Amino acid sequence: MSNLYLLHKPYRMLSQFTDRGDGDRGPRATLADVIDVPGIYPAGRLDHDSEGLLLLSDDGELIHRISHPRHKQPKTYRVQVEGTPGEDALQALRAGVELGDGMTLPAKVRRLAQSGLPERNPPLDPRRHPVTTWLELTISEGRNRQVRRMTAHVGHPTLRLVRVAIGPWRLDGLAPGEWRRETLHAPSATRRTQGPRRGAPGKRPTDKQGGRR
């Protein structure tokens, strides 16, 4: 049995439980501010200025299976970019773009009429960014700040980035700072690294807990 925790990491929060400091700046928000379950660790990370789904667990093998690049868990992001990307820019992202560390794998990309997300705190300044577009991108790599570099490469820098899915696990129903627990009962759950199937024997309902603490 493994416990998996799905957390909506807020903007400007570290993907770790302690702040080792950053120059002369004051202490920064950490995961300890929103989830106080002992013995859990994040499977992967999100940048300080990124938001959305972060998975945590008390099962080291499950963490490895989720986060290791070899397993290529697809990750889906909703991204607010500067300007209005044309079809050429979107097709370039779908085909793969040349970054400093090599070509990216093809991404799934589509425009969104609206994000379906709560407003960021603090929100973007519309005077500085009068024209923006929401995109949804799915990638199967985990390079440093990859989505931001990809959209900048095609001329549309990322202004806001929210991860909404990792493999079969989704952010749905969680506000910033909220989390829920899923208990994976199948003996091979840590080997399959996939969520319990709907109606699978032994699956217990998920527990939504926490919120801001």
C-alpha positions, 0 to 999 in steps of 0.5 A: 500500500502506498500513499500518494498526495496531490498538491496544488502548489501555489505561485512563489512557493518552493517545491521543498519543505525547507528554505535554505535561503537565497541571498539577502531575501527573506524566507520564502514559502515552502511545502511545509506551509500547506501540507504537514504530513510527516515522511513524504517527499515530492516526486519531481518539482515545480519552479518557484514561479510555476504553479499546479500539480505536485505529487508527493509520497511516502514510497521511495520506489513510487517517487522514483517511478514517477519522477525518473525521466526514463519512465516519461510520464507525460506532463500537461501544462496550461500556459499563458503566453505573451501575444497571440501565437500563429499556427506556424508557432504552434506547429513548431512546438508540435514538431519540436524546437532546437534548444541549447540542450538539443531538439525537444520531442514533439509536444501536443499543443492547443489553444484555449479560449480560457484557462479554467484556473483560479486567478493568480495571486498576485495577478498579471498586470494587464497594462504590461501584458495587454495581449495574452493567449492560453495554451495547453501543452503536453510534453514527455520530457523533463528538462529545466524550465523546458516549457518556458524555453520552448514558448520563448523560442517561438517568440511568445514568452511564458507569463504564467505556467500551471501544471494540470496533469502528470500521467493519470493524475490531475489537478482537478478540484484543488485550489492553490494550497489544497491537497488530497490523498490517494491510497494505492492498494494494488501490490504492483502499484509502485511498478505500474506508476499509474493511478488506481483504475476506476472500480478496481478491487480494493480502491478506497475513495480519495481523501481531500484534505488540508487547504491552506495551513 
